[in-house]
Amino acid sequence: MSGRVALLLHMHQPDYRDPHTGRPTMPWVRMHASRGYTDVPAMLAAHGGRATVNVVPSLLDQLLQYRDGGTDRWEELSRMPAEDLSGADKAFIRRRFVHGHPNMRRGSRRYQELESRVGDLDQPQELRDLQVWSNLAWIGVVGRRDPRAARLRAQDRDFSHEQLLDLMDLQRELLCGVLDLWRELPEIACSPYDHPILPLLVDFSIARRAMPQIPADAVSFAWPDDARRQVVDALDRVEAVLGTRPVGMWPSEGSVSPEVADLLGECGLSWAATDQGVLERSDRDGPPDIQRAWLAGNEGLKIIFRDRSLSDRIGFVYADRDGRAAAADLLGSVGQGTVPVVLDGENPWESYPDAGESFMAALFSSGRTCTIGDAVAQAEVGHIRHLHSGSWIGANFAIWAGHARDQAAWREVAALRQAYEDAGRPEATWPHLRAAEGSDWCWWYGPENHSEMHDLFDQLFRDHVAAGWASLGLPPPASLAHPIL
């Protein structure tokens, strides 16, 4: 019998909404809805594939807001006649409208030309072509089948304003259909509400187990109740929006510890998933076999450990290969067992020239994919005597805790958290604190990652913290007025 891929695709965006206005400060929820959020469930359904889709509730909230008519500045400027753009509008478009993976621009000679001289664009036709391509490049498998998108791709340049509006209407239609597609998925799992690093919420000092070089007094933060509420709120929200209460969880960034394993079991979860590097560093009753489910903690939680190499092939290698050959390579590497493959569910398809269509079609139609729940139910079980504390990146928490800027951000959250406690935990503060506890801000504060939008992430983090202080009726610390980056 040929082996199977137990596939988990993680759909995640942080809360981009300005806490004061409620408007998204960045467009990535809307953009990914045109591609991975629509294409993955549609391709699974079309080809009879089975997989687990893991969602973050902060993403669900934003999809609902867009569905109900919410918008962002990118969309507003995309719909505006190029002849009516102000100088400030043009400057924004020149700075922000070339985005996404470079492979998304290689399919258009015009988009590459505009990118090469984006700082000098001023003529209405040039700006309108950029308005179109900054959105059209994100249209994925399902959207490309629509005649509106197909005509634009074939035309490549010299678009009319009416064509631009047709494209934006198509994008809206795709976005508004995402949640209905997700309700029909084979299995839904979730992450904690705003994607926090759970072990660091339980106690920041847990980071020192894998990184003893972090000063013991770097950050004082130990609020296990927050970790629990981020989990319970997430389960409640997914059940309310998608109609199913998850029994499995991808803890944010695959971050686990013994305390977190117990917490997840206490919250009613049957399984969790993380990286094989965590298994290799755990005290266990046998070799680090990722084809087994492993019992961890005191509450009967089973943990599945992903195959790092196969997961990374989808995310970073296969985009440059023929999709059918790439799927055959993946399946040929599985062997006779069931191998967990876990990765971001939206990001890889930016780099695939066909938005991942040929790869997904070959993989999902193979009959050799299953959900994580399928794998856990059938896998032999091993026992972990002591679970290593770490994430799916380096089996530690370096990206979110290791740099001085990370620690500065944590101290801002810690000060707000203590004020929240002193005030009796007012409910109006919790959404702001919950968002500030998310992992995405510190993703950009250290030296490991970079984005052309890093200034917006920094501002948004500080805005979430400041809004928390305002909800308490207290002035924010003066430090929040200054960028952390």
Buried (B, 14 or more C-beta within 10 A) or exposed (E): EEBBBBBBBBBBBBBBBBBEEEBBBBBBBBBBBBBBBBBBBBBBBBBEBBBBBBBBBBBBBBBEBBBEEBBBBBBEBBBBEBEEBEEEBBEBBBEBBBBBBEBBBEBBEBBBBBBEEBEEBEEBBBBBBBBBBBBBBBBBBBBBEBEBBEEBBEBBBEBEBEBBEBBBEBBBBBBBBBBEBBEEBBBBBBBBBBBBBBBBBBBBBBBBBBBEEBEEEBBBBBBBEBBBBBBBBBBEBBBEBBEBEBBBBBBBBBBBBBBBBBBBBBBEBBBBBBBBBBBBBBEBEEEBBBBBBBBBBEBEBBBBBBBBEBBBBBEEBBBEBEBEEBBBBBBEBBEEBBBBBBBBBBBBBBBBBBBBBBBBBBBBBBEBBBBBBBBBEEBEEBEBEEBBBBBBBBBBBBBBBBBEBBBBBBBBBBBBBEBBEEEEEEEEBBBBBBBBBBBBBBBBBBEBEEEEBBEBBBBBBBBBBBBBBBBBEEEBBEEBEEEBE
